[in-house]
Amino acid sequence: MRLVIRKTDDPILRQPTEEVAAFDMELQKLIDDMIETMRTDNGIGLAAPQIGVSKKIFICEFAGDKEAEIPEVPLTVMVNPKITHYSKEQRRMVEGCLSFPGLEILVKRPSKITIEGYDRYGKKIKIDADGLYSRVMQHENDHLNSTLLIDHIKEVNAVFIGTGSLGVPTLEAMATDPQYKIKLVVTSDFTATSRKVKLNLVEEIAKKYKLPILKTKNINAPDVIAKIKKANPEVVVMADFGQIIKSDLLNLPKYGVVNIHPSLLPRHRGASPIQQTILDGDKMTGVTLIVAGEKMDAGPIISQVSFKLTGSETSTILKDYAANAGASLLLNSLPYYLAGDLKPFDQKEAKATYTRLFKYEDGLVDSETDAATVERKIRAFDDWPKVHTKIKNLDVQILAAHFDPEHNLIIDRVKPAGKTEMTYADFQRGYHSELTFKA
Ligand code: NI
């Protein structure tokens, strides 16, 4: 029978456990139910308190993973166990727990143990274990001593810096992860092109989680640096901020300023990686985590994730995708970086390419612009500056277009100055005009 797994703050998880006195039928039934529950819930270990029984029993089993080179853990039942030897050598590994769904924490433990106890029929057993086997049994033995995964959390003081939407999923993920204590959120209401942001989503998230907010147009101002210093961050996480960070701040946190950059660095360093990815017709892109240095986007790489592009992405869509990919990348690799298990490596300088801030003029096209460029610009500049063309001194924004199977550019939607958005067909009828571009 599948049993209900007790979760998070259920007091039974903290209750002292009793030794098993009788290896009777009742015990056999309980162990069978535990095995069924562990397998059904895809766990690799289960301790009796987790199903509401305060007794010294745990089980574990793992089929093995050839790809990740993790050997199998045989089905093991441990009754009244005692760990009699721990290796001096320790290892860090990410652990989860059926009682804390979704929580993954990097835990340092001795790599090898000797454990003694009884099997389900009361026969004395002694196991020397290393790797995952040792890890799981230490975790389950913790449960029998009322120690939980959350007790292994070493909270890291962090400061988040960002303005645009790219960092929003990261901020939210860090705010809800017990491994991080966000002491301060630094943001600005202005983008790198000095445009006021319509809605500061970073600020919205900071308010939602009641995080202290500091707004500044100059992150390097001494009073701002002083406030960040007072927050005492071990790490600063930065995404989509639009201001250059100087050495005073770069050198302040022990683990530096970790920057989330939406490209496969060293490709597309600089202010507009997402737009440039689309303008260049890249087939692949990604997100890179770097330790920020004095030279923009040139710092050593902590980790990187790549993904394929379909060729129909707009900047808004790509940014949204990269924002979520960046949050998972940070959550999955920051603990290893902070633990010293992930050593940042230098970028290949010779392969670096650079992007610049775009201006209104970058969105201007005319009949001499080739159709492929127009189509890419419409997607790249969908948020700003948008694609503009002039017809008899009338500014017309081209909002959407696509190529037909014969590779002719078909314009779908436009917005003449002072009017609302309309279909291109309506525009042609109303304005007796056509927009043509080079093949
Ligand atoms: Ni557990």
Residues whose N, C-alpha, C, O or C-beta is under 5 A from the ligand:
A	BS01	NI	G96 C97 L98
